[in-house]
Amino acid sequence: MRFPVSRRTILLSGLVAASLGPLSACGLRMDTEPEIPDLDPSDELRNRIARILEATAASAGDPETATADLEKFRAAIGPVWSPPTQLATQSPSAEPPRSYLEAAEVVSTTVFDDVTDLDSGLITVLVDVATGFALTAGAIRPGIAEAAQNLLRTSVSQKPTERAAAPDADVCAGILEQARAAAYGYERLAVEFGSDTPERKASLTRLETLGSLGGEMLEKLAAADTEPPPDSPSWKLDPVPADAGSARELALALEDRVAGAILPWLRTDPLAALRLWESARTRSVFGAAQALRFTYSDSAASAAAPTPSASAQK
């Protein structure tokens, strides 16, 4: 499942190049040089990742999906910011050639180390790419995913963020409902797997993180003096887990709905990146890790905000 996300216009190079190209071709003289926008820290980080992706190629030992995944990452991140040579103040540092696994380690480390400083316009795509890189590479080299997770936890727990803002009550209530529904679903689906299987272990771990997520939303609702939505002794599950196959299918659906509910929170608070990581990593146990969980558009009008699936309703 893909959730559409409206991406802030980050292709500054395209804008400037488009404006300069026709004027040069027509032989027109500009009395004043065009203003070159300064890149803020989030733009700088996006630009560096674009350079890393540009210098990355799949090689032996990389995941089978590496080439296709790289194209998805490049499309989501956008091209390298390249102002006209005569207007550039300095040449960007060159990125060395890297394999997919090497790039995954660098990108996830770079994003998760700075996650609390990312602004709302770029945080979704940067976190999404870093998460996808780490988990797809982690399927081949588990240490990459472990290191990314540890770094992300350290960043959100130890670094204060000036960008954090409490989600509104409706967002908190939506996350709480999806966390409760997912917890009920994992209680039902976990029994379809043996006690020593990765799926059973992931289900039990996920019940803990979902409980933590729900508790966090209850605290935020209380701080906003808002009554939480009523809990339910049972939730409608689609599909109903009857064997290992349907249990895996349900786990994927539960995580997609949780991610859809968390996304608006990530846009206002970088600390939500850890909750999206927990969802994505759990999902990767029940199905192949996703390179990207969200889809991106340059047009805000053409990308609606994601909504939870109706199958998560009571």
N, C-alpha and C positions, 0 to 999 in steps of 0.2 A: 504494500500500500504506500502511496506517495501523498504527502500533504503539500499543497501549493503554498509557496511563501513569496510574498512580494519583495523583491530584492531592490535595495536602494541603488540609484544609478551610480555605479562604481567605475564604469568604463570611461574615465575622464579622458584617456588618450584618444578614444574614438571621437569624443566631442570636439576636442581641440583640433585633431587632424582633419576632421570634416570641415571645420571652419577655415582652416588655413589652406587646405588643398585647392579648392576652387579659386581662391584669390591668387595663388601662385600661378595656377594654370592660365589665368586670364591676364597675367602680367600687371596686376594692380599693385600699387604701392601703399603700404600701410604706414601712416605717419607715426602711429604709436604701436608698440608691440602689444600683443594680446596678453592679458593677465593670466599667468599660469597658477592654477590653484595649488595651495600648499596641502600636502597630504598629512592628515592627522595620524596618530599612532595606529588606529585600526586600519586605515588605508595603507599605511606603510607595511603592516603585517600582511594584509591581503596581497600587496604587491610582491612582497618577498615570496609568498607561497606560489604566486603565479610564476615567478622566475624559477622556483624549485620544480614546479610541474613542467615547465618548458624544457628543463634540462634533465627530465626523468624519462627513462625508457625501460620497458619490461625486459628482463633478462632471465637466464637460467636460475631456477630456484624461486622465482616469484610466483604468486598465485596465478592460476590459469586465466582468471578474469582480469589480470593486471592491465592489459592494454585497453580493454573496454572501460574499466574503472577509471583509468587515467583520463580518458576522454570525458567522462562524466564530471570528474573533479575540475578539469580545465573549463568546461562549459559553465559550471556553477561559480567558480572563482572569477572568471573573466581573464582578459589578456593582461600582459605586463603594461604598466603605465610607462609610456614612451613619449615624452614631449619632444617637439622638434629639436634636433641637435643644436641649432644655433640659440635656442632659448634655454636649454638645460644648464643648470648651474654645476652639475657634476654627473659623471657617469655612474650608473648603479653598479654595485659590486657584482661580479659574475658568480653564478652558482655552479659548482662543479657537477659533472654528470653523476647521476645516481640511479641505482636500481629502484624498483618499486618498494622493496623492503627498507632500503636505506632512506628513501624519501618519506616513508610512513613514520619512521622513527623521528626524523627531523621535524616534520610538520606537526605531529601530535605533541611533541615536546614544546615546540615554539608556541603553539596556540594555547595549550593548557597551562603553560607557565605564565602567560599574560592574560588569561581569561577574564580576570576581574577588572581589567582595564579596557576591555572591548566595549564599543558603543553599540547601541541598539540597532543601528542600521546594518551592521555587518556581523553581529555576533552569531546569528543563526547559521549563515553559510560557513563561517570559519569553524564553529563548533561541529557542524554536521560533517564537514570534510575531514577534520581531525579525528572525529570519532570513527567515521567510515574507514579511513586510512588505517587507524590502529587496529580495528577489529578484523578487517579483511587480511591485513598482514599478520595479525595475531593468530589466524588460523594456521599459518605456516610456521611462525616464530612466536610462540605464546609470550615470551618475555616482552615483546613490544606492547601488547595489550596490558600486561601487568604494570609495566612502567608508566604507561599513559594513565591508567586508573589511579595509581598511587600519586602521581604528580597532580592530577586533577583534584583529588581529595585534599592534598596539601594546600593547593592554591586557594580553594574555596574556604578552607577552614582557618588559614593563617593570614591571608591577605585581605585587608579591609577594602571595600569597594565603594566609591562615591557614586557609582551608577545604579546601585541597587535601589529598587522601589518595590514596595509591597504590591502584589497583584490585587486587582479589585475583587470585591466579594464574589462576583459571579464567576470569575476565573478560579478563585479558591474553591468555591463550591463544586465547580466542574471537575477540578483535579481530585477533590475528595471523593466524589461519586465514582470516578473511574478507578481510583485506588481501591475503594471498597469492592467494586465489581470485580476487579482483577484479583484481589485477594481471595474472594469467594471462588473465582474460577480456578485459581491455582490449588486451592484446597480440594476441589473436585478432580482436577486433572492429574495431580501428583500421584494418585494411587494407581494410575495406569502404567507406571514405570517401576522397575525394581529398585530396591532400597539403595543399591550401590551404583545406579546409573547416573550419568551427568544430568539428565533431565530431572530426576527426583531431587538431587542435591541443589540444582538451580532453583527448583520450585520452592524448597524450604528457605533458601537464602532470599528469594524474591518476596516471600511472605514477610520477612523481617523488614526489608527496605520499603515495601508498600505500607506496612504499619507505621514506619517512621515518616513516610511521605504524608499519610493521612493525618498523623499527629501534628505535623508541621502546619498543614492546612487548617486544622482545628484551632491551633494557636493564632494563626493569622485572622481567622474569622472572629475569634474572641476579641482580638485586639481592635478589630473594626466594629465591635459591638453588633455582630451579625449572627443570627441563629444558623447553625449548620443544617444542611438538608437531612431529613430523616434517613437512618440506615435501613437496610432491608435484610431479613433473614435469608433471603434467596434472591438471586438475580437471574435474569434470562440469559442463558449461554447459547452461543451459536458459533460452532456446533456444540452439541452436548457431548462431552467426552465419553466414548464407549470403548476405545482402544487406543493404542499408542499413536496411531495416525491422526485420529480426530483430536486427541489431546494436544499434539504438536500444533495442529491447525488452530485450535482454540488459543494456545499460548501466543501465537503470532498475532491473532486478532486482538487479544487483550492488550498486548504491548503497543500495537498501532493506535489503539484508542487512548491509552495512557499518554503516549507521545503527543497526540493531537491536542490533548487537554493541557499539557505542560508548555507547549510552544508559545502561547501568549505570555506566559510568565517569563520565559527566557528573554523575550523582547524587552523586558523591563528590569530583569535581575540576572546578572551573570551566574549567580549561584545555582540557578536552575539547570545549568549545564551538567552538573553531577547527576541530577535526577534523570536527565535524558540519557546520559551514559549508562546508568543502571538499567534503564529500559532496553537500550540497544544491545547491551552485552547479554542480558537475559534472553532477548530475542534470538541472538546468534547461537544459543545452545539448541534451540528448537528448529532452526532453519539456517540457511547460509547467511553469513553476515552481509548486511547491506552496505554498499558503497555510500549511498546517500539515502536518507530517510524522507527528504523533502524535495519538492520540485521548485524551480526558481523562474521568475519572470521579471523582465525589466519594466513591465507595465503594472503599476499598482491596481489599475482598473481591471486588469485581466486575471488577477489572482485573488480569489476569495480566501478569507480566513478559514483554516481547517475546522471541521466540526466532528465531534465524536460520532461513531457509527451508531445507528439505531439499535443494533444488536446488543448494545451495552445497557439498554434501558431495563428498568425493573420488570 
